[in-house]
Amino acid sequence: MGPVRLGMLLFILTMYSAWAGMPKEEDDDTERLPSKCEVCKLLSLELQEELSRTGRSREVLELGQVLDTGKRKRHIPYSVSETRLEEALENLCERILDYSVHAERKGSLRYAKGQSQTMAVLKGLVEKGVKVDLGIPLELWDEPSVEVTFLKKQCEMMLEESEDIVEDWYFHHQEQPLQHFLCEGHVLPATETACLQETWTGKENTDGQEKTEGKEDQDQEEVEEEEMTNTPGHPKHDPEDL
């Protein structure tokens, strides 16, 4: 019995050593801080969306005061006014807290609004009575993560440093996408712009395979159904024959 236990122990130690020496790419991508490229990408996306929301306003602002000299107030369309930009920038980075970490996605796509697929699965397990321990109380699961909080702080810093660039774009270069003008043109070196090309297509890249959201469960059900109907003792019937 002794030699068997010793052999088993040596086997376990060998397997652990091999595992410990493996690169931890997945672990590194599971918990990490956002890059400068990702911060700039989300900052420009949020600002562009907010400006798009208010861009069709036909409101006209009256600026200045009527002086004794007879000068009249200036009338400026809200859509091209400094006021519109200031309102769009107000609490811009606070909206980053609406993002969640979608750990099942790769690159910058891990940051998106709404509940992640991983969190949805975990909550589903809890609802079924399965004990899930994330190290934090259940009521804190939906609070902004460390990554998202860091993302917000970096957004605030980048916005403060790039305020003049954003104003230059707003008043003189809106024919260019903000992401291109700000991130590629001023904030990021050419070697660090890869995340700007990443776009969400509704598919996830997991272990090198692309899977469409909502289709995995359907495929699994079809496989189980096919296995059931093809199992001896469970002949496959046409619904009309039943």
One Martini backbone bead per residue (centre of mass of N, CA, C, O) as a GRO file, in nm:
protein
  242
    1MET     BB    1   0.057   0.064  -0.018
    2GLY     BB    2   0.289   0.257  -0.001
    3PRO     BB    3   0.386   0.265  -0.305
    4VAL     BB    4   0.118   0.366  -0.416
    5ARG     BB    5   0.109   0.638  -0.267
    6LEU     BB    6   0.378   0.743  -0.372
    7GLY     BB    7   0.307   0.734  -0.672
    8MET     BB    8   0.066   0.926  -0.653
    9LEU     BB    9   0.220   1.167  -0.539
   10LEU     BB   10   0.414   1.201  -0.778
   11PHE     BB   11   0.196   1.249  -0.988
   12ILE     BB   12   0.073   1.505  -0.864
   13LEU     BB   13   0.332   1.674  -0.863
   14THR     BB   14   0.378   1.664  -1.169
   15MET     BB   15   0.109   1.795  -1.256
   16TYR     BB   16   0.144   2.060  -1.098
   17SER     BB   17   0.406   2.154  -1.230
   18ALA     BB   18   0.291   2.173  -1.514
   19TRP     BB   19   0.065   2.376  -1.448
   20ALA     BB   20   0.248   2.604  -1.322
   21GLY     BB   21   0.413   2.638  -1.609
   22MET     BB   22   0.179   2.757  -1.735
   23PRO     BB   23   0.026   2.984  -1.902
   24LYS     BB   24  -0.196   3.270  -1.785
   25GLU     BB   25  -0.393   3.402  -2.000
   26GLU     BB   26  -0.678   3.368  -1.884
   27ASP     BB   27  -0.623   3.490  -1.607
   28ASP     BB   28  -0.522   3.766  -1.709
   29ASP     BB   29  -0.810   3.822  -1.857
   30THR     BB   30  -0.998   3.807  -1.606
   31GLU     BB   31  -0.778   3.997  -1.444
   32ARG     BB   32  -0.777   4.343  -1.526
   33LEU     BB   33  -0.670   4.641  -1.660
   34PRO     BB   34  -0.730   4.896  -1.844
   35SER     BB   35  -0.641   5.045  -2.119
   36LYS     BB   36  -0.582   5.330  -2.291
   37CYS     BB   37  -0.745   5.245  -2.536
   38GLU     BB   38  -1.008   5.172  -2.383
   39VAL     BB   39  -1.059   5.446  -2.259
   40CYS     BB   40  -1.076   5.612  -2.523
   41LYS     BB   41  -1.299   5.452  -2.659
   42LEU     BB   42  -1.525   5.505  -2.442
   43LEU     BB   43  -1.514   5.808  -2.428
   44SER     BB   44  -1.580   5.864  -2.730
   45LEU     BB   45  -1.843   5.704  -2.737
   46GLU     BB   46  -2.004   5.861  -2.523
   47LEU     BB   47  -1.978   6.145  -2.651
   48GLN     BB   48  -2.094   6.082  -2.929
   49GLU     BB   49  -2.373   5.985  -2.830
   50GLU     BB   50  -2.457   6.245  -2.683
   51LEU     BB   51  -2.436   6.431  -2.932
   52SER     BB   52  -2.640   6.275  -3.106
   53ARG     BB   53  -2.888   6.323  -2.917
   54THR     BB   54  -2.855   6.666  -2.952
   55GLY     BB   55  -2.814   6.741  -3.268
   56ARG     BB   56  -3.143   6.804  -3.346
   57SER     BB   57  -3.167   7.060  -3.218
   58ARG     BB   58  -3.358   7.385  -3.253
   59GLU     BB   59  -3.231   7.546  -3.055
   60VAL     BB   60  -3.189   7.891  -2.944
   61LEU     BB   61  -2.939   8.100  -2.836
   62GLU     BB   62  -2.887   8.371  -2.606
   63LEU     BB   63  -2.617   8.599  -2.622
   64GLY     BB   64  -2.570   8.830  -2.407
   65GLN     BB   65  -2.619   9.190  -2.397
   66VAL     BB   66  -2.800   9.474  -2.378
   67LEU     BB   67  -2.676   9.771  -2.475
   68ASP     BB   68  -2.649  10.112  -2.497
   69THR     BB   69  -2.527  10.083  -2.796
   70GLY     BB   70  -2.733   9.850  -2.934
   71LYS     BB   71  -2.656   9.574  -2.882
   72ARG     BB   72  -2.719   9.253  -2.960
   73LYS     BB   73  -2.803   8.950  -2.930
   74ARG     BB   74  -2.687   8.639  -2.975
   75HIS     BB   75  -2.763   8.379  -3.216
   76ILE     BB   76  -2.733   8.026  -3.129
   77PRO     BB   77  -2.720   7.721  -3.206
   78TYR     BB   78  -2.715   7.451  -3.005
   79SER     BB   79  -2.565   7.240  -3.200
   80VAL     BB   80  -2.296   7.467  -3.194
   81SER     BB   81  -2.253   7.495  -2.898
   82GLU     BB   82  -2.089   7.509  -2.595
   83THR     BB   83  -2.318   7.406  -2.418
   84ARG     BB   84  -2.345   7.125  -2.543
   85LEU     BB   85  -2.065   7.027  -2.465
   86GLU     BB   86  -2.079   7.070  -2.159
   87GLU     BB   87  -2.323   6.876  -2.116
   88ALA     BB   88  -2.180   6.622  -2.232
   89LEU     BB   89  -1.934   6.627  -2.019
   90GLU     BB   90  -2.124   6.595  -1.801
   91ASN     BB   91  -2.082   6.301  -1.646
   92LEU     BB   92  -1.938   6.111  -1.845
   93CYS     BB   93  -1.772   5.912  -1.649
   94GLU     BB   94  -2.015   5.810  -1.485
   95ARG     BB   95  -2.126   5.624  -1.722
   96ILE     BB   96  -1.912   5.397  -1.687
   97LEU     BB   97  -2.069   5.254  -1.443
   98ASP     BB   98  -2.266   5.098  -1.654
   99TYR     BB   99  -2.056   4.900  -1.679
  100SER     BB  100  -1.934   4.573  -1.758
  101VAL     BB  101  -1.778   4.262  -1.711
  102HIS     BB  102  -1.707   4.047  -1.995
  103ALA     BB  103  -1.513   3.774  -1.957
  104GLU     BB  104  -1.602   3.610  -2.228
  105ARG     BB  105  -1.454   3.835  -2.362
  106LYS     BB  106  -1.242   4.006  -2.580
  107GLY     BB  107  -1.082   4.260  -2.493
  108SER     BB  108  -1.273   4.549  -2.521
  109LEU     BB  109  -1.548   4.374  -2.514
  110ARG     BB  110  -1.564   4.340  -2.195
  111TYR     BB  111  -1.687   4.631  -2.225
  112ALA     BB  112  -2.030   4.661  -2.119
  113LYS     BB  113  -2.351   4.692  -2.117
  114GLY     BB  114  -2.480   4.507  -1.893
  115GLN     BB  115  -2.517   4.182  -1.838
  116SER     BB  116  -2.336   3.919  -1.810
  117GLN     BB  117  -2.320   3.591  -1.884
  118THR     BB  118  -2.183   3.498  -1.627
  119MET     BB  119  -2.377   3.636  -1.424
  120ALA     BB  120  -2.635   3.498  -1.524
  121VAL     BB  121  -2.547   3.212  -1.447
  122LEU     BB  122  -2.498   3.257  -1.144
  123LYS     BB  123  -2.787   3.353  -1.078
  124GLY     BB  124  -2.923   3.094  -1.174
  125LEU     BB  125  -2.797   2.913  -0.959
  126VAL     BB  126  -2.910   3.058  -0.712
  127GLU     BB  127  -3.213   3.017  -0.789
  128LYS     BB  128  -3.157   2.688  -0.767
  129GLY     BB  129  -2.968   2.666  -0.486
  130VAL     BB  130  -2.683   2.735  -0.545
  131LYS     BB  131  -2.371   2.771  -0.411
  132VAL     BB  132  -2.213   3.096  -0.446
  133ASP     BB  133  -1.865   3.206  -0.418
  134LEU     BB  134  -1.719   3.547  -0.457
  135GLY     BB  135  -1.648   3.708  -0.172
  136ILE     BB  136  -1.934   3.846  -0.192
  137PRO     BB  137  -2.218   3.974  -0.160
  138LEU     BB  138  -2.501   3.955  -0.346
  139GLU     BB  139  -2.574   4.272  -0.333
  140LEU     BB  140  -2.272   4.334  -0.484
  141TRP     BB  141  -2.267   4.219  -0.779
  142ASP     BB  142  -2.375   4.506  -0.926
  143GLU     BB  143  -2.133   4.645  -0.865
  144PRO     BB  144  -1.870   4.804  -0.943
  145SER     BB  145  -1.580   4.717  -1.042
  146VAL     BB  146  -1.249   4.762  -1.039
  147GLU     BB  147  -1.225   4.809  -1.342
  148VAL     BB  148  -1.451   5.024  -1.373
  149THR     BB  149  -1.341   5.226  -1.168
  150PHE     BB  150  -1.073   5.267  -1.317
  151LEU     BB  151  -1.198   5.361  -1.581
  152LYS     BB  152  -1.321   5.621  -1.469
  153LYS     BB  153  -1.059   5.756  -1.368
  154GLN     BB  154  -0.918   5.755  -1.647
  155CYS     BB  155  -1.128   5.924  -1.788
  156GLU     BB  156  -1.091   6.183  -1.621
  157MET     BB  157  -0.792   6.225  -1.688
  158MET     BB  158  -0.815   6.230  -2.000
  159LEU     BB  159  -1.018   6.464  -2.019
  160GLU     BB  160  -0.841   6.678  -1.885
  161GLU     BB  161  -0.595   6.646  -2.091
  162SER     BB  162  -0.814   6.666  -2.364
  163GLU     BB  163  -0.996   6.923  -2.379
  164ASP     BB  164  -0.877   7.084  -2.622
  165ILE     BB  165  -0.914   6.859  -2.832
  166VAL     BB  166  -1.221   6.833  -2.811
  167GLU     BB  167  -1.283   7.128  -2.889
  168ASP     BB  168  -1.150   7.121  -3.166
  169TRP     BB  169  -1.333   6.904  -3.280
  170TYR     BB  170  -1.612   7.038  -3.234
  171PHE     BB  171  -1.544   7.317  -3.404
  172HIS     BB  172  -1.350   7.173  -3.666
  173HIS     BB  173  -1.377   6.812  -3.680
  174GLN     BB  174  -1.667   6.652  -3.722
  175GLU     BB  175  -1.600   6.483  -3.984
  176GLN     BB  176  -1.464   6.322  -3.767
  177PRO     BB  177  -1.416   6.082  -3.570
  178LEU     BB  178  -1.337   6.096  -3.246
  179GLN     BB  179  -1.165   5.842  -3.223
  180HIS     BB  180  -0.965   5.927  -3.442
  181PHE     BB  181  -0.882   6.210  -3.342
  182LEU     BB  182  -0.808   6.141  -3.045
  183CYS     BB  183  -0.669   5.859  -3.034
  184GLU     BB  184  -0.498   5.846  -3.303
  185GLY     BB  185  -0.409   6.163  -3.319
  186HIS     BB  186  -0.316   6.206  -2.982
  187VAL     BB  187  -0.308   5.975  -2.747
  188LEU     BB  188  -0.199   5.740  -2.932
  189PRO     BB  189   0.005   5.524  -3.037
  190ALA     BB  190   0.027   5.326  -3.316
  191THR     BB  191   0.085   5.056  -3.129
  192GLU     BB  192  -0.211   5.123  -2.942
  193THR     BB  193  -0.489   5.076  -3.154
  194ALA     BB  194  -0.629   4.791  -3.174
  195CYS     BB  195  -0.902   4.823  -3.007
  196LEU     BB  196  -1.052   5.007  -3.224
  197GLN     BB  197  -1.117   4.743  -3.418
  198GLU     BB  198  -1.312   4.637  -3.210
  199THR     BB  199  -1.618   4.456  -3.267
  200TRP     BB  200  -1.954   4.390  -3.212
  201THR     BB  201  -2.144   4.093  -3.355
  202GLY     BB  202  -2.274   3.869  -3.141
  203LYS     BB  203  -2.003   3.728  -3.086
  204GLU     BB  204  -1.798   3.479  -2.935
  205ASN     BB  205  -1.460   3.422  -2.815
  206THR     BB  206  -1.401   3.079  -2.728
  207ASP     BB  207  -1.139   2.894  -2.762
  208GLY     BB  208  -1.144   2.981  -3.084
  209GLN     BB  209  -1.465   3.002  -3.079
  210GLU     BB  210  -1.757   3.090  -3.236
  211LYS     BB  211  -2.044   3.227  -3.057
  212THR     BB  212  -2.377   3.263  -3.030
  213GLU     BB  213  -2.593   3.422  -2.861
  214GLY     BB  214  -2.844   3.185  -2.757
  215LYS     BB  215  -2.733   2.912  -2.914
  216GLU     BB  216  -2.611   2.710  -2.718
  217ASP     BB  217  -2.870   2.599  -2.582
  218GLN     BB  218  -3.005   2.509  -2.841
  219ASP     BB  219  -2.790   2.309  -2.933
  220GLN     BB  220  -2.799   2.133  -2.681
  221GLU     BB  221  -3.097   2.047  -2.708
  222GLU     BB  222  -3.066   1.911  -2.986
  223VAL     BB  223  -2.862   1.700  -2.899
  224GLU     BB  224  -3.034   1.565  -2.677
  225GLU     BB  225  -3.271   1.491  -2.862
  226GLU     BB  226  -3.111   1.315  -3.059
  227GLU     BB  227  -3.006   1.112  -2.851
  228MET     BB  228  -3.288   1.014  -2.759
  229THR     BB  229  -3.400   0.920  -3.046
  230ASN     BB  230  -3.126   0.727  -3.096
  231THR     BB  231  -3.195   0.552  -2.868
  232PRO     BB  232  -3.244   0.260  -2.759
  233GLY     BB  233  -3.601   0.259  -2.707
  234HIS     BB  234  -3.607   0.554  -2.884
  235PRO     BB  235  -3.777   0.609  -3.129
  236LYS     BB  236  -3.820   0.789  -3.414
  237HIS     BB  237  -4.078   1.031  -3.469
  238ASP     BB  238  -4.339   1.152  -3.621
  239PRO     BB  239  -4.570   1.374  -3.520
  240GLU     BB  240  -4.805   1.249  -3.707
  241ASP     BB  241  -4.783   0.948  -3.573
  242LEU     BB  242  -4.896   1.038  -3.269
   0.00000   0.00000   0.00000
